[in-house]
Amino acid sequence: MTQFISTRGGVAPVDFEAAVLQGFAADGGLFVPETIPQISEEQLQKWSRLSFVDLAFELVSLFIEPTIISADELRGLLRGSFNRFEHPDVTPVVGLETRPKTYILELFHGPTLSFKDVAMGFLVNTVDFFLKRKKDWASLLVATTGDTGPAAAYASAGKKSIECWVLYPNGMISEEQARQMTTLEALNVHAVGVNGCPDGGDDLDLVLAKMFADDNLRRQLKLSSVNSINWCRVMVQAVHYFYSYFRVVDRVGEKIVFSVPSGAFGNLFGGYLARTMGLPVKAYICANNQNATLHKALSTGRFTKEDLIPTVSSAIDIVVPYNFWRYLYFASGRDHGKIRRWMDDFQKQGSVQLDSLTADAIRDGYISASITDEQTLSTIAEVYQSRDGYLLDPHAAVAVAAADKHSNTLAPDTKIVCLATAHSAKFPDVVRKALSVEGELPQQAMHKSIERAKGLCQHVRLCDCSKLAPALTHAMQSVTKSRVDSSKIE
Ligand SMILES: Cc1ncc(COP(=O)(O)O)c(C=O)c1O
């Protein structure tokens, strides 16, 4: 039976249901599976012929006991999670003519146009499934740098078992991303715009972590998290690596490279999981913008929090990549003691020097780059104006620019898959700047859902970051009370 333990080693192992519903482990660590299943070459051959949903079924079945979710229920949950994707392949891959060995993995065909939809739909449906079975409900508390919030809000809308609270740093995400959260007509979705966040989404993560650490509050408000600290998110994020791998290789076994625009390391942890399970990956390129915590940690072995720099790829303006702890746990040889010490030191001093063995281990199969705004904008313009005429969003452009930086050091026939994590329609101002257009945007930078949201009313609570914990607690208590009162009347 697959069990999940905390990276800090302070709680007894739990099953998949508990790991999903708790989100954070009670000792402040992140859940990881006790063992990572291995896929044989023969299984890989079989998986290579599967549709996205069938592949997802095979992969997630390895972590979920049928006594917790039966095979039929799991298939139903997966189908229901991907049926709103606009592309039949869910995450299609396209080749670039002007960069013959480079491919774009389009992860933005879900309902809110970012890669967060890939895992969020399944996670929220699974939480809803568990809660209904227990005849219970929960408050999902989500901090966002612009894409997790819309995905969580959309997936939760109208679900009776869920109150979904999405917090965003006001003014630090695009207007289009904010509207995806504030224009939803769903009484169980609560958007909170937070003013005064110098470190953007990281400031919100800190407040959330404190609220989760308060046992009473956690119980009283029935708190649960669907940020990528939740194991289910990173697990499902392994599927698109397998799926795209099979679309681009000439034969199963060929080794390829993925370039991943990275913030909190959740998507890259999905990649780590895929490779550890047996996906033939030569290397991952960890593509940062100027907020280069991960690039610096991989290059120097020092993991340091620096001041946040607002960039044009704002969804990866992250200076505390919390999923990196999961990676460090495995890279340190599963050393709970080291993780506890490093997490505590990082919290106190904002910096940790890794020992040389761990520093070498994190570089095994990982290279990295830090991309400036000028490089991001010129990559968008160059690819759009080339024969390809393909419009990258700013995050995909960071991935392509990072791949360009490293292409000389890779063998010339190495295939590189760049992850396009959002639709450019979410970032029209950046597209305008990159292409120097003032009037109408190219058709590729438009999407009907974004256009529609422009004509809808917004519902939002506004709050200052310095008052966030008490103000949010008050708002959540009042919603909890109305829920309890109305259940008495019914
Ligand atoms: C568009 C986009 N690209 C990349 C990322 C980075 O993903 P991760 O935080 O999992 O590294 C995010 C979210 O943080 C995102 O919204």
The ligand as a MOL file (V3000), in Angstrom:
LIG
                    3D

  0  0  0     0  0            999 V3000
M  V30 BEGIN CTAB
M  V30 COUNTS 16 16 0 0 0
M  V30 BEGIN ATOM
M  V30 1 C 2.4140 30.4350 -16.5410 0
M  V30 2 C 3.2580 29.7910 -15.4960 0
M  V30 3 N 4.4260 29.2580 -15.8610 0
M  V30 4 C 5.2370 28.6790 -14.9670 0
M  V30 5 C 4.9090 28.6340 -13.6290 0
M  V30 6 C 5.8740 28.0010 -12.6720 0
M  V30 7 O 5.4550 26.7690 -12.2010 0
M  V30 8 P 6.0450 26.2000 -10.8450 0
M  V30 9 O 5.6490 27.1870 -9.7880 0
M  V30 10 O 5.4020 24.8990 -10.6870 0
M  V30 11 O 7.5210 26.1560 -11.0130 0
M  V30 12 C 3.6970 29.1920 -13.1870 0
M  V30 13 C 3.2560 29.1940 -11.7820 0
M  V30 14 O 3.8760 29.4030 -10.8200 0
M  V30 15 C 2.8320 29.7560 -14.1540 0
M  V30 16 O 1.6470 30.2720 -13.7970 0
M  V30 END ATOM
M  V30 BEGIN BOND
M  V30 1 1 1 2
M  V30 2 1 2 3
M  V30 3 2 2 15
M  V30 4 2 3 4
M  V30 5 1 4 5
M  V30 6 1 5 6
M  V30 7 2 5 12
M  V30 8 1 6 7
M  V30 9 1 7 8
M  V30 10 2 8 9
M  V30 11 1 8 10
M  V30 12 1 8 11
M  V30 13 1 12 13
M  V30 14 1 12 15
M  V30 15 2 13 14
M  V30 16 1 15 16
M  V30 END BOND
M  V30 END CTAB
M  END
